């Protein structure tokens, strides 16, 4: 199933950042991690679009189409959840008194 592979990919990306340089990699690599995640999401969305187009023409396996669309939906939900957490953290930081 794709959900474990998505989670495994996220975990692997985080591990690469940590192994690259410790705490400095976390501070300087967060933007890169977000960019990689967005690129992976874009690739997943394109794959889903391609599968749907193939299904419309009658040449695709409907199980593969349903799986690809479900993977894309999971990626969207994950992206939205991460965005919400980042915005909540930003709001918390902005409310801090100096």
C-alpha positions in Angstrom: 0.0 0.0 0.0 1.2 3.5 -0.6 0.5 5.1 2.8 3.4 3.2 4.4 5.7 4.2 1.5 4.8 7.9 1.9 5.5 7.7 5.6 8.8 5.8 5.0 9.8 8.4 2.4 9.2 11.2 4.9 11.1 9.4 7.6 14.0 8.7 5.2 14.1 12.4 4.2 14.3 13.5 7.9 17.0 10.9 8.6 19.1 12.2 5.7 18.9 15.7 7.0 19.9 14.6 10.5 22.8 12.5 9.2 24.0 15.3 7.0 24.9 17.7 9.8 23.2 17.2 13.1 21.2 20.2 14.4 22.6 22.6 11.8 21.0 20.4 9.1 17.6 20.8 10.8 17.8 24.6 10.9 19.1 25.0 7.3 17.4 22.0 5.8 13.8 22.6 6.7 13.2 24.6 3.5 14.8 21.9 1.4 12.6 19.3 3.1 9.5 21.3 2.3 10.6 21.7 -1.3 11.3 18.0 -1.6 7.9 17.2 -0.1 6.1 19.6 -2.5 8.0 18.1 -5.5 6.9 14.6 -4.4 3.3 15.8 -4.0 3.5 17.3 -7.5 4.8 14.0 -8.9 2.0 12.1 -7.2 -0.6 14.5 -8.5 0.7 14.1 -12.1 0.7 10.4 -11.8 -3.0 10.5 -10.7 -3.9 12.8 -13.5 -2.2 10.4 -16.0 -3.9 7.4 -14.6 -7.3 9.1 -14.8 -6.7 10.2 -18.4 -5.7 6.6 -19.2 -8.9 5.3 -17.5 -11.1 7.7 -19.4 -9.7 6.4 -22.7 -10.5 2.8 -21.5 -6.9 1.6 -21.4 -6.2 1.5 -17.6 -6.8 -1.0 -14.9 -9.4 0.5 -12.6 -7.8 -0.9 -9.4 -4.5 1.0 -10.4 -6.5 4.1 -11.0 -8.3 3.9 -7.6 -5.0 3.2 -5.9 -3.2 6.1 -7.5 -6.1 8.5 -6.8 -6.2 7.4 -3.1 -2.4 7.9 -2.8 -2.8 11.4 -4.2 -5.6 12.1 -1.8 -3.5 11.0 1.1 -0.6 13.2 -0.1 -3.0 16.2 -0.2 -4.3 15.5 3.3 -0.7 15.2 4.6 0.3 18.4 2.9 -2.7 20.3 4.4 -2.0 18.9 7.9 1.7 19.9 7.7 0.7 23.4 6.5 -1.8 23.7 9.4 0.9 22.7 11.9 3.4 25.1 10.5 0.9 28.0 10.6 0.0 27.1 14.2 3.6 27.1 15.2 4.1 30.5 13.5 1.2 31.9 15.3 2.6 30.6 18.6 5.9 32.2 18.0 4.3 35.5 17.0 2.3 35.5 20.3 5.5 35.1 22.4 6.5 38.1 24.4 10.0 39.3 24.2 
